[in-house]
Every structure is written in C-alpha cells, then in structure tokens.
C-alpha cells in the first residue's frame, strides 16, 4: 500500500518521550492521510488491538505490549497562508516545527505553545495549552477518520466539547485525527499575554500583546529552565511533560478547605499565598506542582539512585533516568498522587494516556 511501511524493529520506548514501553507485534508507519485511514480500517475490521501514535509525548505504555499493533502517524505536510492566517497541517508533523514556521511567517496564536513535544494531531485531542493559551482559541477545523462509520470528514471545534486538557476524542478512540486547520492572526503580534510569569519576562501587563518571535523565544527559555523541551542528553526531559493536570475544584469553598489543611500541615504563610485560579463557572483551579511540593515531594524525589524521579527542574514532570521500566514510573506516580490526597484531600489526575497499565 502506498505510504505504508511495516516494521518489526521498534519498541514503544523508541516512539515515546518517556522512552518506556515494550515491543509490539508490529509498527505500521503511515505517511499520508489516506494511508492512516485505510490502515486503521483494516486493523479495526480485523479486530486487532491498535495503538495510534504520533509524537509519543503523552503516552504511558506497559512493559508488555506483545498483543498490540502500533499505527505510527508520520504524515507531516504543512501549508501556511500568510495572507489569511490559515494553517493546515498533517497530524504527524512535529508540533514545535509547526509553531516555529507560523512564527517565521509572522502569524500569531501558537507562539505560547512553543517547545511542547509531540505531533500536531495530538493538539486538539487534549486541547493542548501552556502559558495562558490553548489550542481551542485558534482551532478552525479538524479532519477526522471516524472509526465507527468509516467516514473521513472535517469537523468544527464545537463538536469536540473542548475544555481544560480535554476533548471528546481523548480516551475514546472514536476517531483518528488526520489533519488540523488553525486560524491565526496576521499582524505579527501574540495572543494577549495572561500568564504572569511570561508577562513579567516580557515586561508586559496582563492582556498586552508582543511580537510573536519575542514571545516564542521567551517561552522556550522558560520551558528549558523547567526541563520541558526535549534534549536527548538531559534526562530531566525524558518525560511526558506535565504528568498531572492542575486539579479543578467545584467552588471557592473547596479551595478554602484545602487552604486550611495547608495552613495546618505546612504553614500559614504558604496557605495565604496558595495559587488559586478561576475556572469555568464557579470552579477554581489549583496548582498541581505547588501541591506536590507542599506534600513533601521535592525536585529529584526520591533520589539519585532511583531509575525514575521527579525532574530536578520541575516537580510536575516524572522522568526516566535511563534503565527504568514502566512499572517503576507507575509506582512513583502512585506515591505522589497518594501523598497529595493524604495531605490535602485533593485528587490528582494524570494527563498522559495509559496503555496496558493503570494508576489504580
């Protein structure tokens, strides 16, 4: 089949940024949209257990996956219309290369999402976001192969139920992203800057806009400082990025209950300055990294001899130090999750997709 390569020499450790996961039955590389849809249909019709992989930046995969076939999306065509701001990209394109190209073209909207590992097709699936920006703000259409009907169709964002790190594509496997269209701005300026740390670095007030190139450089510097940009020799970057989502509570009263526990367990000063952000409706959002640190998990926990550790730069990243197994990672994730729940009564939820293994 045109655009298809069958391989038996790859493991999931080769295809994921955590560099963890066993050897599957086979890896099928699909270099075109048509190949992705056709191979998916063949595998589904045959009842073969299939894992769709793009950049592999958001996967925790079991050590034993011999019953699994991997469909690896490598289609990476990119089309940028600098006059209209419309960008169309295949699902397998490297995400940061897409962002860099749009910035180079003078388009605004993706610059705050610089340095995020993974592929373009994953961005609408989990409504990728960082530094006060989310993909949903600039998403125009998504080309899906519907695994239930066999149809290929462009859909609009309102059909995806997008919210914080969520779409109705996530965890469901109902469709495969083939391509994505974005509507970006053409004035060379960023989205309004709403993330305090980024705005301060740019000497901006909240809501100000800055040249997209300047914002991209600043975001990359911030991410490098937290080990959130892939660097082969830096094992702090052997991760799935932010491992836990920021917990969302029903209302301010629940946040105050957490604050009270922080005051009792940690100290009153930390409780006074506990980060609390508005979310949808009456909901409020807390900082997972802040809670992890106050629960007693320092950067680099549990120590230099462990095959998996919290990043030495950022407590929200769980890292493979080389020679680790997925079982090692799961054990550390459970320890951190259970510690935060025990101390503060807050449940942390993992952001990555889990394959063949669970946190519970």
CORFEN-V973555 format. One record per helix or strand of 3 or more residues. SS is the DSSP state (H for helix, E for strand). FROM is the first residue (numbers start at 0). LEN is the number of residues. If there is no record, write none. Layout:
BEGIN
SS:FROM:LEN
SS:FROM:LEN
END
This chain:
BEGIN
E:3:4
H:11:4
E:25:5
H:32:13
E:49:4
E:58:3
E:68:5
E:77:4
E:85:5
H:94:10
H:110:3
H:121:4
H:134:3
E:138:8
E:151:5
H:156:3
E:174:9
H:195:6
H:211:14
H:234:3
H:251:14
H:267:5
E:275:3
E:283:3
H:287:7
E:307:3
E:317:3
H:325:19
E:352:3
END
